[in-house]
Amino acid sequence: MPQSLAKRLGADTGEAVLRYELMEEQAASLGRAGRKVEAALAALRDHQGDAEARLALVKSAADALWGFLVQREVSGLRDRDRIVAEYAVPREVLVRVGAR
């Protein structure tokens, strides 16, 4: 169908459909990453064991947070402070973000 006719009829072009699907997958991926951060932080908050196990949970939470922040930045969302506040990220996790 000619582009001019497609626009007039409100028909989606292949490119528009692809962009929509890519944005949909990007949003779903961000949601999964956010839930991973929430779960890691909850496990850390609920932990009442030894220091070695706690350190492993801190590292896990820092890795999840780092991945989430990178995904957000790639998506153009650069409000890191808001995420740290919203998820109530402990300082011990923040200092390990990006560290391996």
N, C-alpha and C positions, 0 to 999 in steps of 0.2 A: 504494500500500500504506500503511496507517496506520502512523504513526511507532512506536507501541508494538509492533506486530507486526514491523516492520522491525528494531527493536533486538533483539527476541527471536530473530529468525531470523539475525541477524548480517549483514543486507543493508546495503550502504552507501547512504546518502542521496545525493542529488545534490550537496548542500552539502559533504559529506565528500569526495566524489570530486573536486570542484572544489578544495577546500583541498589535497588531496594533490597534484593536478596543479600547483597554484601553487607549493607547496613544492618539488616536483621541479624545476620550471623555475628557481626561485630558486637551488637548489643547483647546477644545471647552469651557470647564469649566473656564479655565484661561481667555479666551476671554470674556466670560460673566462677570466675576469678574472685569476685566479691564474696560469694558464699564460701569459697575456700579460705579466704582471709578470716571471715567470721568464725568458721569452724576451728581454725588454728588458734585464734585468740581465745575462743571459749575453752578449748582444751588446756591452754596455758592458765587461764583464770581458775579453772576447776582443779588444776594439779595440786596435789598435796604430798608428793613423794620426795625423793632425794634430789639433790642439786644437779646430779648428772642427767637425770631424766628431764628435769626442768630446762637445762641448757639445750637439750635436743628439741624440746617444744618451742623454745625461744628461736632457735635456728629455723625451725619449720615455719613459724609465724612470720619471721623476717623474709624468708624465701617467698612465701605466699604473697606478702605485702609488696615486695619488690616486683614480682611478676604482674600484680594488679596495677601498680603505679606505672610500670612501663607500658602496659596495654592502654591505660588511660591517656598517657602522654602521646602515644602513637595516634590515638583517636582525636587528639587536639584538646584533651581535657587536662589542664595543667594545675589544677587547684589542689595541690598536695596537702596543704595545711587543713583544708576542709575535711579531707578523707581521714587524716590522722585524728582530728577531733571527733568526727562522726563515728569512727570505729573504736574510739578510746584506746588508741595504740599506746602501750606502755613504752617508756623510755628505753628499757632494756631491749625491746624489739627494734625500735627506731635506730639505735646505734649499730645494729647488725645488718640493716637493710643494704643489700648489695655486696656484703662481705661474704667471702667464701672460705 
